[in-house]
Amino acid sequence: MATSVYTINKGINKPIEFKGLKAQYIWYLGGGLLALLILFAILYICGVNTFICLFIIVSAATVLFMHVYKLSRKYGEHGMMKTLAKRSIPTELKIYSRKTYTNLCKRK
């Protein structure tokens, strides 16, 4: 039995990269594959034809791989988290009372 050796880390202070996937996208791909494994088991137990199960799982896995690699290329190591955080920042603040400003003036 041949053993395979994969290089995971590229150096100190560089992100983890495995076969082109960076950082958290490795975990996304692993979670997606685990979900597909569970889906296959459910379909097989429900009595769906094996070839139909395989077709569904292989096509879903292809879409999963393409999507995760696309996210990894587009956003990089921290880009998707930054993009999601940027959405939660309000574009403007509305204050309907002058109480805030009058309290600031009284402190001086």
N, CA, C and O atoms as CSV, one atom per row, in Angstrom:
chain,resi,resn,atom,element,x,y,z
A,1,MET,N,N,0.841,-1.168,0.000
A,1,MET,CA,C,0.000,0.000,0.000
A,1,MET,C,C,0.893,1.240,0.000
A,1,MET,O,O,1.753,1.391,0.868
A,2,ALA,N,N,0.691,2.109,-0.955
A,2,ALA,CA,C,1.500,3.318,-1.063
A,2,ALA,C,C,0.937,4.403,-0.151
A,2,ALA,O,O,-0.276,4.540,0.008
A,3,THR,N,N,1.827,5.149,0.426
A,3,THR,CA,C,1.394,6.258,1.269
A,3,THR,C,C,1.605,7.560,0.522
A,3,THR,O,O,2.560,7.702,-0.242
A,4,SER,N,N,0.716,8.499,0.746
A,4,SER,CA,C,0.814,9.799,0.105
A,4,SER,C,C,1.180,10.843,1.148
A,4,SER,O,O,0.714,10.796,2.286
A,5,VAL,N,N,2.007,11.768,0.750
A,5,VAL,CA,C,2.402,12.855,1.632
A,5,VAL,C,C,1.957,14.150,0.975
A,5,VAL,O,O,2.328,14.434,-0.164
A,6,TYR,N,N,1.164,14.935,1.692
A,6,TYR,CA,C,0.681,16.208,1.193
A,6,TYR,C,C,1.307,17.333,2.005
A,6,TYR,O,O,1.389,17.252,3.230
A,7,THR,N,N,1.743,18.369,1.326
A,7,THR,CA,C,2.253,19.549,2.010
A,7,THR,C,C,1.082,20.477,2.271
A,7,THR,O,O,0.394,20.892,1.338
A,8,ILE,N,N,0.853,20.804,3.528
A,8,ILE,CA,C,-0.273,21.659,3.880
A,8,ILE,C,C,0.177,23.098,4.094
A,8,ILE,O,O,-0.367,24.011,3.474
A,9,ASN,N,N,1.163,23.315,4.962
A,9,ASN,CA,C,1.633,24.668,5.239
A,9,ASN,C,C,2.734,25.062,4.278
A,9,ASN,O,O,3.609,24.260,3.953
A,10,LYS,N,N,2.682,26.310,3.822
A,10,LYS,CA,C,3.685,26.809,2.894
A,10,LYS,C,C,4.780,27.585,3.617
A,10,LYS,O,O,5.801,27.894,3.002
A,11,GLY,N,N,4.612,27.908,4.878
A,11,GLY,CA,C,5.621,28.650,5.611
A,11,GLY,C,C,5.009,29.344,6.815
A,11,GLY,O,O,3.815,29.226,7.088
A,12,ILE,N,N,5.844,30.056,7.511
A,12,ILE,CA,C,5.399,30.772,8.703
A,12,ILE,C,C,4.621,32.019,8.276
A,12,ILE,O,O,4.999,32.709,7.328
A,13,ASN,N,N,3.528,32.293,8.993
A,13,ASN,CA,C,2.667,33.459,8.773
A,13,ASN,C,C,2.005,33.482,7.401
A,13,ASN,O,O,1.638,34.549,6.910
A,14,LYS,N,N,1.851,32.342,6.790
A,14,LYS,CA,C,1.117,32.249,5.538
A,14,LYS,C,C,-0.123,31.399,5.789
A,14,LYS,O,O,-0.097,30.512,6.642
A,15,PRO,N,N,-1.207,31.654,5.062
A,15,PRO,CA,C,-2.434,30.892,5.315
A,15,PRO,C,C,-2.293,29.432,4.917
A,15,PRO,O,O,-1.499,29.077,4.047
A,16,ILE,N,N,-3.086,28.595,5.578
A,16,ILE,CA,C,-3.119,27.176,5.230
A,16,ILE,C,C,-3.717,27.052,3.833
A,16,ILE,O,O,-4.749,27.652,3.533
A,17,GLU,N,N,-3.070,26.279,2.999
A,17,GLU,CA,C,-3.564,26.081,1.630
A,17,GLU,C,C,-3.433,24.604,1.296
A,17,GLU,O,O,-2.394,23.987,1.534
A,18,PHE,N,N,-4.499,24.049,0.744
A,18,PHE,CA,C,-4.499,22.640,0.366
A,18,PHE,C,C,-5.139,22.506,-0.996
A,18,PHE,O,O,-6.335,22.750,-1.150
A,19,LYS,N,N,-4.364,22.126,-1.974
A,19,LYS,CA,C,-4.837,21.932,-3.345
A,19,LYS,C,C,-5.556,23.158,-3.897
A,19,LYS,O,O,-6.532,23.021,-4.635
A,20,GLY,N,N,-5.086,24.352,-3.550
A,20,GLY,CA,C,-5.674,25.589,-4.054
A,20,GLY,C,C,-6.736,26.192,-3.165
A,20,GLY,O,O,-7.134,27.337,-3.377
A,21,LEU,N,N,-7.209,25.448,-2.168
A,21,LEU,CA,C,-8.193,25.992,-1.232
A,21,LEU,C,C,-7.476,26.692,-0.100
A,21,LEU,O,O,-6.462,26.202,0.397
A,22,LYS,N,N,-7.999,27.841,0.311
A,22,LYS,CA,C,-7.357,28.608,1.364
A,22,LYS,C,C,-8.240,28.651,2.599
A,22,LYS,O,O,-9.461,28.772,2.503
A,23,ALA,N,N,-7.611,28.552,3.750
A,23,ALA,CA,C,-8.191,28.795,5.077
A,23,ALA,C,C,-9.501,28.059,5.300
A,23,ALA,O,O,-9.540,26.829,5.255
A,24,GLN,N,N,-10.588,28.813,5.543
A,24,GLN,CA,C,-11.857,28.209,5.964
A,24,GLN,C,C,-12.562,27.447,4.847
A,24,GLN,O,O,-13.478,26.672,5.124
A,25,TYR,N,N,-12.163,27.645,3.599
A,25,TYR,CA,C,-12.824,26.951,2.492
A,25,TYR,C,C,-12.539,25.453,2.517
A,25,TYR,O,O,-13.310,24.666,1.968
A,26,ILE,N,N,-11.440,25.053,3.149
A,26,ILE,CA,C,-11.165,23.631,3.336
A,26,ILE,C,C,-12.264,23.012,4.194
A,26,ILE,O,O,-12.747,21.917,3.905
A,27,TRP,N,N,-12.656,23.731,5.263
A,27,TRP,CA,C,-13.711,23.235,6.154
A,27,TRP,C,C,-15.063,23.260,5.459
A,27,TRP,O,O,-15.875,22.360,5.670
A,28,TYR,N,N,-15.324,24.273,4.634
A,28,TYR,CA,C,-16.593,24.322,3.905
A,28,TYR,C,C,-16.721,23.117,2.975
A,28,TYR,O,O,-17.782,22.498,2.894
A,29,LEU,N,N,-15.640,22.793,2.280
A,29,LEU,CA,C,-15.670,21.654,1.368
A,29,LEU,C,C,-15.851,20.343,2.145
A,29,LEU,O,O,-16.608,19.468,1.724
A,30,GLY,N,N,-15.167,20.215,3.258
A,30,GLY,CA,C,-15.318,19.007,4.076
A,30,GLY,C,C,-16.730,18.852,4.617
A,30,GLY,O,O,-17.283,17.752,4.605
A,31,GLY,N,N,-17.319,19.947,5.092
A,31,GLY,CA,C,-18.702,19.905,5.584
A,31,GLY,C,C,-19.689,19.579,4.486
A,31,GLY,O,O,-20.650,18.841,4.705
A,32,GLY,N,N,-19.456,20.129,3.295
A,32,GLY,CA,C,-20.332,19.829,2.165
A,32,GLY,C,C,-20.247,18.370,1.751
A,32,GLY,O,O,-21.263,17.751,1.431
A,33,LEU,N,N,-19.044,17.821,1.755
A,33,LEU,CA,C,-18.889,16.406,1.402
A,33,LEU,C,C,-19.523,15.498,2.452
A,33,LEU,O,O,-20.092,14.459,2.116
A,34,LEU,N,N,-19.426,15.885,3.710
A,34,LEU,CA,C,-20.088,15.117,4.769
A,34,LEU,C,C,-21.607,15.158,4.597
A,34,LEU,O,O,-22.284,14.146,4.780
A,35,ALA,N,N,-22.139,16.330,4.247
A,35,ALA,CA,C,-23.579,16.451,4.005
A,35,ALA,C,C,-24.012,15.591,2.813
A,35,ALA,O,O,-25.088,14.994,2.837
A,36,LEU,N,N,-23.179,15.527,1.780
A,36,LEU,CA,C,-23.504,14.690,0.619
A,36,LEU,C,C,-23.457,13.207,0.977
A,36,LEU,O,O,-24.250,12.419,0.462
A,37,LEU,N,N,-22.547,12.832,1.844
A,37,LEU,CA,C,-22.486,11.443,2.295
A,37,LEU,C,C,-23.756,11.067,3.061
A,37,LEU,O,O,-24.313,9.987,2.865
A,38,ILE,N,N,-24.196,11.956,3.919
A,38,ILE,CA,C,-25.439,11.712,4.672
A,38,ILE,C,C,-26.639,11.675,3.728
A,38,ILE,O,O,-27.535,10.848,3.896
A,39,LEU,N,N,-26.659,12.570,2.731
A,39,LEU,CA,C,-27.750,12.574,1.748
A,39,LEU,C,C,-27.778,11.261,0.965
A,39,LEU,O,O,-28.850,10.712,0.711
A,40,PHE,N,N,-26.606,10.761,0.583
A,40,PHE,CA,C,-26.551,9.481,-0.122
A,40,PHE,C,C,-27.118,8.354,0.741
A,40,PHE,O,O,-27.880,7.515,0.260
A,41,ALA,N,N,-26.739,8.344,2.016
A,41,ALA,CA,C,-27.236,7.302,2.915
A,41,ALA,C,C,-28.758,7.374,3.055
A,41,ALA,O,O,-29.433,6.345,3.056
A,42,ILE,N,N,-29.292,8.582,3.171
A,42,ILE,CA,C,-30.746,8.751,3.303
A,42,ILE,C,C,-31.462,8.281,2.040
A,42,ILE,O,O,-32.466,7.572,2.113
A,43,LEU,N,N,-30.932,8.686,0.873
A,43,LEU,CA,C,-31.559,8.270,-0.389
A,43,LEU,C,C,-31.492,6.746,-0.561
A,43,LEU,O,O,-32.455,6.129,-1.017
A,44,TYR,N,N,-30.372,6.153,-0.200
A,44,TYR,CA,C,-30.204,4.702,-0.342
A,44,TYR,C,C,-31.133,3.945,0.596
A,44,TYR,O,O,-31.713,2.928,0.215
A,45,ILE,N,N,-31.272,4.443,1.827
A,45,ILE,CA,C,-32.159,3.789,2.793
A,45,ILE,C,C,-33.621,3.928,2.373
A,45,ILE,O,O,-34.431,3.032,2.613
A,46,CYS,N,N,-33.951,5.057,1.746
A,46,CYS,CA,C,-35.338,5.272,1.288
A,46,CYS,C,C,-35.691,4.405,0.086
A,46,CYS,O,O,-36.861,4.331,-0.290
A,47,GLY,N,N,-34.708,3.750,-0.523
A,47,GLY,CA,C,-35.000,2.821,-1.604
A,47,GLY,C,C,-34.846,3.397,-2.996
A,47,GLY,O,O,-35.321,2.804,-3.964
A,48,VAL,N,N,-34.194,4.538,-3.116
A,48,VAL,CA,C,-33.952,5.117,-4.433
A,48,VAL,C,C,-32.897,4.272,-5.137
A,48,VAL,O,O,-31.969,3.769,-4.504
A,49,ASN,N,N,-33.046,4.120,-6.442
A,49,ASN,CA,C,-32.108,3.335,-7.238
A,49,ASN,C,C,-30.682,3.846,-7.016
A,49,ASN,O,O,-30.458,5.053,-6.919
A,50,THR,N,N,-29.724,2.926,-6.937
A,50,THR,CA,C,-28.338,3.277,-6.629
A,50,THR,C,C,-27.739,4.202,-7.676
A,50,THR,O,O,-27.005,5.130,-7.337
A,51,PHE,N,N,-28.048,3.956,-8.953
A,51,PHE,CA,C,-27.485,4.794,-10.009
A,51,PHE,C,C,-28.060,6.204,-9.963
A,51,PHE,O,O,-27.360,7.168,-10.273
A,52,ILE,N,N,-29.305,6.332,-9.585
A,52,ILE,CA,C,-29.905,7.660,-9.435
A,52,ILE,C,C,-29.265,8.379,-8.244
A,52,ILE,O,O,-28.977,9.574,-8.311
A,53,CYS,N,N,-29.048,7.642,-7.162
A,53,CYS,CA,C,-28.359,8.217,-5.993
A,53,CYS,C,C,-26.971,8.720,-6.387
A,53,CYS,O,O,-26.584,9.839,-6.048
A,54,LEU,N,N,-26.239,7.889,-7.097
A,54,LEU,CA,C,-24.895,8.265,-7.508
A,54,LEU,C,C,-24.907,9.475,-8.433
A,54,LEU,O,O,-24.063,10.362,-8.306
A,55,PHE,N,N,-25.858,9.518,-9.360
A,55,PHE,CA,C,-25.953,10.661,-10.269
A,55,PHE,C,C,-26.224,11.944,-9.490
A,55,PHE,O,O,-25.598,12.971,-9.749
A,56,ILE,N,N,-27.144,11.891,-8.547
A,56,ILE,CA,C,-27.489,13.075,-7.739
A,56,ILE,C,C,-26.278,13.527,-6.916
A,56,ILE,O,O,-25.964,14.716,-6.876
A,57,ILE,N,N,-25.608,12.590,-6.269
A,57,ILE,CA,C,-24.482,12.927,-5.395
A,57,ILE,C,C,-23.286,13.438,-6.198
A,57,ILE,O,O,-22.639,14.406,-5.799
A,58,VAL,N,N,-22.992,12.797,-7.321
A,58,VAL,CA,C,-21.852,13.235,-8.141
A,58,VAL,C,C,-22.099,14.612,-8.726
A,58,VAL,O,O,-21.192,15.444,-8.749
A,59,SER,N,N,-23.309,14.867,-9.198
A,59,SER,CA,C,-23.601,16.191,-9.744
A,59,SER,C,C,-23.591,17.254,-8.643
A,59,SER,O,O,-23.105,18.363,-8.862
A,60,ALA,N,N,-24.118,16.930,-7.473
A,60,ALA,CA,C,-24.090,17.886,-6.362
A,60,ALA,C,C,-22.654,18.124,-5.892
A,60,ALA,O,O,-22.302,19.251,-5.542
A,61,ALA,N,N,-21.830,17.088,-5.878
A,61,ALA,CA,C,-20.428,17.241,-5.484
A,61,ALA,C,C,-19.667,18.108,-6.484
A,61,ALA,O,O,-18.815,18.907,-6.095
A,62,THR,N,N,-19.973,17.950,-7.766
A,62,THR,CA,C,-19.343,18.783,-8.789
A,62,THR,C,C,-19.690,20.247,-8.580
A,62,THR,O,O,-18.822,21.118,-8.641
A,63,VAL,N,N,-20.963,20.507,-8.333
A,63,VAL,CA,C,-21.397,21.889,-8.077
A,63,VAL,C,C,-20.745,22.425,-6.801
A,63,VAL,O,O,-20.316,23.578,-6.755
A,64,LEU,N,N,-20.674,21.588,-5.774
A,64,LEU,CA,C,-20.045,21.990,-4.510
A,64,LEU,C,C,-18.570,22.356,-4.719
A,64,LEU,O,O,-18.125,23.408,-4.260
A,65,PHE,N,N,-17.822,21.510,-5.398
A,65,PHE,CA,C,-16.410,21.786,-5.650
A,65,PHE,C,C,-16.237,23.069,-6.441
A,65,PHE,O,O,-15.395,23.900,-6.100
A,66,MET,N,N,-17.028,23.241,-7.498
A,66,MET,CA,C,-16.908,24.438,-8.319
A,66,MET,C,C,-17.209,25.696,-7.508
A,66,MET,O,O,-16.514,26.704,-7.636
A,67,HIS,N,N,-18.243,25.633,-6.678
A,67,HIS,CA,C,-18.639,26.811,-5.897
A,67,HIS,C,C,-17.601,27.147,-4.821
A,67,HIS,O,O,-17.270,28.318,-4.635
A,68,VAL,N,N,-17.092,26.152,-4.123
A,68,VAL,CA,C,-16.115,26.413,-3.056
A,68,VAL,C,C,-14.805,26.931,-3.655
A,68,VAL,O,O,-14.205,27.853,-3.101
A,69,TYR,N,N,-14.355,26.364,-4.761
A,69,TYR,CA,C,-13.136,26.866,-5.395
A,69,TYR,C,C,-13.342,28.280,-5.919
A,69,TYR,O,O,-12.427,29.101,-5.867
A,70,LYS,N,N,-14.533,28.570,-6.422
A,70,LYS,CA,C,-14.827,29.921,-6.897
A,70,LYS,C,C,-14.776,30.923,-5.743
A,70,LYS,O,O,-14.209,32.006,-5.883
A,71,LEU,N,N,-15.369,30.560,-4.602
A,71,LEU,CA,C,-15.312,31.433,-3.426
A,71,LEU,C,C,-13.883,31.629,-2.952
A,71,LEU,O,O,-13.504,32.737,-2.573
A,72,SER,N,N,-13.086,30.568,-2.968
A,72,SER,CA,C,-11.709,30.660,-2.524
A,72,SER,C,C,-10.893,31.590,-3.425
A,72,SER,O,O,-10.083,32.379,-2.937
A,73,ARG,N,N,-11.107,31.497,-4.726
A,73,ARG,CA,C,-10.386,32.378,-5.657
A,73,ARG,C,C,-10.856,33.816,-5.531
A,73,ARG,O,O,-10.045,34.740,-5.587
A,74,LYS,N,N,-12.163,34.017,-5.360
A,74,LYS,CA,C,-12.714,35.371,-5.357
A,74,LYS,C,C,-12.378,36.129,-4.082
A,74,LYS,O,O,-11.963,37.286,-4.146
A,75,TYR,N,N,-12.550,35.500,-2.931
A,75,TYR,CA,C,-12.416,36.219,-1.669
A,75,TYR,C,C,-11.087,35.990,-0.962
A,75,TYR,O,O,-10.670,36.850,-0.186
A,76,GLY,N,N,-10.417,34.900,-1.188
A,76,GLY,CA,C,-9.159,34.651,-0.504
A,76,GLY,C,C,-9.367,34.222,0.936
A,76,GLY,O,O,-10.400,33.657,1.296
A,77,GLU,N,N,-8.350,34.507,1.758
A,77,GLU,CA,C,-8.363,33.992,3.122
A,77,GLU,C,C,-9.422,34.661,3.998
A,77,GLU,O,O,-10.184,33.964,4.668
A,78,HIS,N,N,-9.488,35.978,4.011
A,78,HIS,CA,C,-10.407,36.685,4.902
A,78,HIS,C,C,-11.466,37.501,4.170
A,78,HIS,O,O,-12.307,38.133,4.809
A,79,GLY,N,N,-11.439,37.497,2.856
A,79,GLY,CA,C,-12.301,38.392,2.085
A,79,GLY,C,C,-13.787,38.170,2.269
A,79,GLY,O,O,-14.549,39.135,2.314
A,80,MET,N,N,-14.224,36.910,2.378
A,80,MET,CA,C,-15.657,36.659,2.520
A,80,MET,C,C,-16.157,37.123,3.878
A,80,MET,O,O,-17.268,37.644,3.983
A,81,MET,N,N,-15.351,36.940,4.922
A,81,MET,CA,C,-15.747,37.419,6.246
A,81,MET,C,C,-15.827,38.936,6.261
A,81,MET,O,O,-16.729,39.505,6.876
A,82,LYS,N,N,-14.890,39.596,5.589
A,82,LYS,CA,C,-14.911,41.052,5.514
A,82,LYS,C,C,-16.131,41.542,4.735
A,82,LYS,O,O,-16.754,42.533,5.114
A,83,THR,N,N,-16.468,40.855,3.656
A,83,THR,CA,C,-17.630,41.236,2.858
A,83,THR,C,C,-18.920,41.073,3.656
A,83,THR,O,O,-19.792,41.941,3.613
A,84,LEU,N,N,-19.045,39.961,4.387
A,84,LEU,CA,C,-20.238,39.746,5.206
A,84,LEU,C,C,-20.309,40.748,6.348
A,84,LEU,O,O,-21.400,41.194,6.706
A,85,ALA,N,N,-19.172,41.110,6.924
A,85,ALA,CA,C,-19.163,42.098,8.004
A,85,ALA,C,C,-19.502,43.482,7.478
A,85,ALA,O,O,-20.142,44.270,8.174
A,86,LYS,N,N,-19.082,43.785,6.262
A,86,LYS,CA,C,-19.354,45.094,5.673
A,86,LYS,C,C,-20.852,45.306,5.445
A,86,LYS,O,O,-21.337,46.436,5.496
A,87,ARG,N,N,-21.573,44.228,5.195
A,87,ARG,CA,C,-23.021,44.332,4.987
A,87,ARG,C,C,-23.753,44.749,6.252
A,87,ARG,O,O,-24.812,45.372,6.181
A,88,SER,N,N,-23.192,44.407,7.418
A,88,SER,CA,C,-23.883,44.705,8.667
A,88,SER,C,C,-23.600,46.120,9.177
A,88,SER,O,O,-24.203,46.547,10.162
A,89,ILE,N,N,-22.701,46.849,8.529
A,89,ILE,CA,C,-22.425,48.227,8.933
A,89,ILE,C,C,-23.517,49.119,8.351
A,89,ILE,O,O,-23.768,49.074,7.147
A,90,PRO,N,N,-24.173,49.930,9.183
A,90,PRO,CA,C,-25.230,50.794,8.654
A,90,PRO,C,C,-24.642,51.902,7.783
A,90,PRO,O,O,-23.549,52.400,8.050
A,91,THR,N,N,-25.376,52.280,6.744
A,91,THR,CA,C,-24.908,53.347,5.859
A,91,THR,C,C,-25.158,54.719,6.461
A,91,THR,O,O,-24.446,55.676,6.157
A,92,GLU,N,N,-26.159,54.814,7.302
A,92,GLU,CA,C,-26.461,56.092,7.941
A,92,GLU,C,C,-27.097,55.844,9.297
A,92,GLU,O,O,-27.676,54.786,9.544
A,93,LEU,N,N,-26.982,56.830,10.166
A,93,LEU,CA,C,-27.591,56.768,11.484
A,93,LEU,C,C,-28.652,57.847,11.581
A,93,LEU,O,O,-28.410,58.990,11.191
A,94,LYS,N,N,-29.799,57.510,12.083
A,94,LYS,CA,C,-30.876,58.477,12.264
A,94,LYS,C,C,-31.146,58.634,13.745
A,94,LYS,O,O,-31.404,57.660,14.452
A,95,ILE,N,N,-31.083,59.864,14.204
A,95,ILE,CA,C,-31.386,60.170,15.595
A,95,ILE,C,C,-32.571,61.117,15.586
A,95,ILE,O,O,-32.515,62.198,14.999
A,96,TYR,N,N,-33.630,60.706,16.234
A,96,TYR,CA,C,-34.862,61.475,16.202
A,96,TYR,C,C,-35.023,62.393,17.408
A,96,TYR,O,O,-36.049,63.063,17.535
A,97,SER,N,N,-34.051,62.438,18.279
A,97,SER,CA,C,-34.167,63.337,19.416
A,97,SER,C,C,-32.876,64.132,19.558
A,97,SER,O,O,-31.812,63.678,19.138
A,98,ARG,N,N,-32.969,65.311,20.147
A,98,ARG,CA,C,-31.794,66.153,20.345
A,98,ARG,C,C,-31.137,65.908,21.695
A,98,ARG,O,O,-30.189,66.597,22.071
A,99,LYS,N,N,-31.638,64.944,22.399
A,99,LYS,CA,C,-31.151,64.665,23.735
A,99,LYS,C,C,-29.650,64.345,23.728
A,99,LYS,O,O,-28.927,64.763,24.632
A,100,THR,N,N,-29.194,63.629,22.745
A,100,THR,CA,C,-27.787,63.275,22.647
A,100,THR,C,C,-26.923,64.529,22.540
A,100,THR,O,O,-25.895,64.638,23.209
A,101,TYR,N,N,-27.339,65.469,21.700
A,101,TYR,CA,C,-26.558,66.672,21.489
A,101,TYR,C,C,-26.626,67.618,22.680
A,101,TYR,O,O,-25.626,68.254,23.014
A,102,THR,N,N,-27.771,67.725,23.322
A,102,THR,CA,C,-27.885,68.612,24.463
A,102,THR,C,C,-27.080,68.091,25.638
A,102,THR,O,O,-26.533,68.886,26.403
A,103,ASN,N,N,-26.990,66.778,25.805
A,103,ASN,CA,C,-26.166,66.212,26.868
A,103,ASN,C,C,-24.684,66.476,26.614
A,103,ASN,O,O,-23.928,66.673,27.566
A,104,LEU,N,N,-24.261,66.484,25.380
A,104,LEU,CA,C,-22.867,66.777,25.062
A,104,LEU,C,C,-22.535,68.217,25.366
A,104,LEU,O,O,-21.442,68.507,25.852
A,105,CYS,N,N,-23.457,69.133,25.090
A,105,CYS,CA,C,-23.214,70.554,25.330
A,105,CYS,C,C,-23.153,70.854,26.829
A,105,CYS,O,O,-22.385,71.725,27.237
A,106,LYS,N,N,-23.918,70.176,27.642
A,106,LYS,CA,C,-23.948,70.422,29.091
A,106,LYS,C,C,-22.669,69.963,29.773
A,106,LYS,O,O,-22.308,70.500,30.820
A,107,ARG,N,N,-21.982,68.990,29.210
A,107,ARG,CA,C,-20.778,68.456,29.842
A,107,ARG,C,C,-19.623,69.438,29.777
A,107,ARG,O,O,-18.756,69.417,30.651
A,108,LYS,N,N,-19.585,70.275,28.796
A,108,LYS,CA,C,-18.486,71.222,28.633
A,108,LYS,C,C,-18.596,72.275,29.639
A,108,LYS,O,O,-17.764,73.181,29.679
